[in-house]
């Protein structure tokens, strides 16, 4: 089977790089190149691509401006971008693939492999839909994609009480008493959630500051959470933690 690919990119060098990399894969066919938002939708409608490589910044618009106009997304998308922290954080929260410019060939190959796996597993474009929703919604409605055995589970960040590390796995404790074990390290979780009033009080514990009910003094101290759990605060993190909660 050949997968049809469309490139949405306004930089000729990036167009040529992507086209050259794609040319080495017999199971992918480049069916078109759109130079901007003004022409991409007509090309999508006529060419029906399986995969779109899309630049984020397409002055005077972004690719998000286009995607937010769609009622249904029938294709997978891999974003290409320069270092733009907001966009990258959004991609990671929704587990959507992206490539940093200049595009590294090995990372490009990895992105194609992920796409193939998605198609074989029958996953839909839920991650992309969640990315768009996150960009539309207020911060407290933002959802994070948690990897499961069968795909991804999307949970609202505001409903996460705390996260506890178990080596390469992390357990998410939710406000509705669910416990979700996911294949993310606590460091990964910290990087994703630190902008949403989460604080790492211990090597093994990341807590949502909105769910603290009490802090008990001690060598490092102890935090009581709204779900009844008690979490140790390490001596090393105590001073910074007290500054934050004050």
C-alpha positions in Angstrom: 0.0 0.0 0.0 1.2 3.5 -0.8 0.4 6.4 1.6 -0.3 9.7 -0.1 1.6 12.6 1.4 1.0 16.4 1.1 3.5 19.0 2.2 2.4 22.3 3.5 5.5 24.5 3.6 6.5 28.0 2.5 10.3 27.5 2.6 11.7 26.0 -0.6 14.7 24.4 1.2 12.4 22.6 3.7 10.1 21.5 0.8 13.1 20.0 -1.0 14.4 18.3 2.2 11.1 16.6 2.9 10.6 15.6 -0.7 14.1 14.1 -0.9 13.6 12.1 2.3 10.2 10.8 1.1 11.6 9.8 -2.2 13.6 7.0 -0.4 10.5 5.3 0.8 8.5 3.2 -1.7 5.4 3.1 0.5 5.0 6.9 0.4 4.0 9.0 -2.5 4.3 12.8 -2.6 1.1 14.0 -4.2 1.4 17.7 -3.8 3.1 20.7 -2.2 1.1 23.6 -0.8 2.9 26.9 -0.3 0.4 28.4 2.2 -2.9 28.3 3.9 -4.8 29.8 0.9 -4.3 26.7 -1.3 -4.0 23.8 1.2 -7.7 23.0 1.7 -8.5 22.6 -2.0 -5.5 20.3 -2.3 -6.6 18.2 0.6 -10.1 17.9 -0.8 -8.9 16.9 -4.3 -5.8 14.7 -3.3 -7.2 13.1 -0.1 -3.7 12.6 1.5 -3.1 10.1 4.3 -0.4 12.2 5.8 0.4 16.0 5.8 3.8 17.5 6.7 2.9 21.0 7.9 5.0 23.9 8.9 3.6 25.7 11.9 4.4 29.3 10.9 2.9 30.3 7.6 2.7 34.1 7.7 0.4 35.8 8.2 -1.2 32.6 9.6 -0.3 29.4 11.4 -1.3 25.9 10.5 -3.5 25.9 13.6 -5.6 28.7 12.0 -6.4 26.3 9.2 -7.0 23.2 11.3 -9.4 24.9 13.6 -11.7 25.5 10.6 -12.1 21.8 9.9 -15.1 19.9 11.1 -13.4 16.5 10.5 -9.7 15.6 10.1 -9.2 12.6 7.8 -5.4 12.6 7.7 -2.5 12.3 10.1 -0.2 15.3 10.4 3.4 15.8 11.4 4.3 19.4 12.2 7.6 21.0 11.3 8.8 23.9 13.3 11.7 26.0 14.6 12.1 26.2 18.4 8.8 27.6 19.5 8.2 26.6 23.1 4.4 27.1 23.2 3.8 24.9 20.1 6.2 22.2 21.3 4.5 22.0 24.7 1.1 21.7 23.0 2.4 18.8 20.8 3.8 16.9 23.7 0.6 17.3 25.8 -1.4 15.8 23.0 1.3 13.3 21.9 1.3 14.7 18.3 4.4 14.2 16.2 6.6 17.1 15.2 10.0 17.7 13.7 12.4 20.5 14.6 14.0 22.4 11.8 16.5 21.9 10.3 14.9 18.4 9.9 17.2 15.6 11.0 16.9 12.5 8.7 16.9 10.0 11.6 14.0 11.9 13.3 12.2 12.0 10.0 12.5 8.2 9.7 11.2 7.8 13.3 8.2 10.0 12.5 7.4 7.8 9.4 7.7 4.7 11.6 5.2 6.1 14.1 2.8 6.9 11.3 3.0 3.4 10.0 2.4 1.9 13.4 -0.7 4.2 13.9 -2.1 3.0 10.6 -1.5 -0.7 11.4 -3.1 -0.3 14.8 -6.2 1.5 13.4 -5.7 4.5 15.6 -7.8 7.5 14.6 -6.8 11.2 14.6 -7.9 11.7 18.2 -4.5 13.1 19.2 -4.7 15.8 16.5 -8.3 16.6 17.5 -7.1 16.9 21.1 -4.3 19.2 20.1 -6.8 21.5 18.4 -9.1 21.4 21.4 -6.2 22.3 23.7 -5.3 25.3 21.6 -9.0 26.5 21.7 -9.8 25.8 25.3 -8.9 27.7 28.5 -5.9 26.4 30.4 -7.9 24.6 33.1 -9.6 22.5 30.4 -6.4 21.4 28.7 -6.0 17.6 28.4 -2.9 15.4 28.3 -2.5 12.2 26.3 -1.5 9.3 28.5 -0.1 6.3 26.7 -2.0 3.0 27.3 -1.6 -0.5 26.0 -4.3 0.2 23.3 -3.5 3.9 22.4 -4.0 7.0 24.5 -6.3 8.1 27.3 -7.0 11.9 27.4 -7.5 13.3 30.9 -8.1 16.9 32.0 -5.0 18.3 33.7 -7.2 20.0 36.3 -8.3 16.5 37.4 -4.8 15.1 38.2 -4.2 15.1 42.0 -0.6 13.8 41.9 1.9 11.6 40.1 4.1 9.0 41.6 7.2 7.5 40.0 8.0 3.8 39.6 11.3 3.9 37.6 10.2 4.2 33.9 6.5 4.2 34.8 4.4 6.9 36.5 1.1 6.4 38.3 -1.5 9.2 37.9 -3.9 9.7 40.8 -7.1 11.3 39.6 -9.7 13.3 41.5 -12.3 10.6 40.8 -10.1 8.0 42.6 -8.8 6.4 39.4 -5.2 5.3 39.3 -3.6 5.3 35.8 -0.2 3.7 35.2 1.5 5.1 32.1 4.9 4.6 30.4 6.2 8.0 31.1 9.0 9.0 33.5 8.2 11.4 36.3 10.7 13.8 34.7 8.7 13.8 31.5 5.5 14.4 33.4 7.1 17.3 35.3 8.2 19.0 32.1 4.7 18.7 30.7 2.8 19.8 33.8 5.1 22.5 35.4 3.2 25.3 33.8 -0.1 24.1 35.3 0.7 24.6 39.0 2.3 21.2 39.5 5.4 21.0 41.8 7.9 18.2 42.3 8.2 17.9 46.1 10.3 14.7 46.0 12.2 12.6 43.5 9.2 10.3 43.4 6.3 12.7 43.7 4.8 15.5 41.6 1.7 17.2 43.1 -1.0 19.5 41.9 -0.8 22.5 44.2 -4.6 23.1 43.8 -5.2 19.8 45.7 -3.2 20.5 48.8 -5.2 20.6 52.0 -2.4 20.9 54.6 1.4 21.2 55.0 2.9 19.7 58.2 6.3 21.0 59.2 9.2 18.6 59.6 12.7 17.9 58.3 11.3 18.2 54.8 7.7 18.3 55.8 4.6 16.4 54.8 1.8 17.4 52.4 -1.8 16.2 52.8 -3.7 16.0 49.6 -7.5 16.2 49.0 -7.7 12.5 48.2 -6.4 11.7 51.7 -2.9 10.8 50.6 0.3 12.0 52.5 3.3 13.0 50.4 6.8 13.6 51.8 8.6 16.8 50.9 12.4 16.3 50.5 14.7 18.5 52.4 16.3 19.7 49.2 13.0 20.9 47.8 11.4 22.3 51.0 12.5 25.9 50.7 11.4 26.3 47.1 8.1 24.5 47.8 7.3 26.9 50.8 8.0 29.9 48.6 5.6 28.6 46.0 2.7 27.8 48.4 3.1 31.1 50.2 
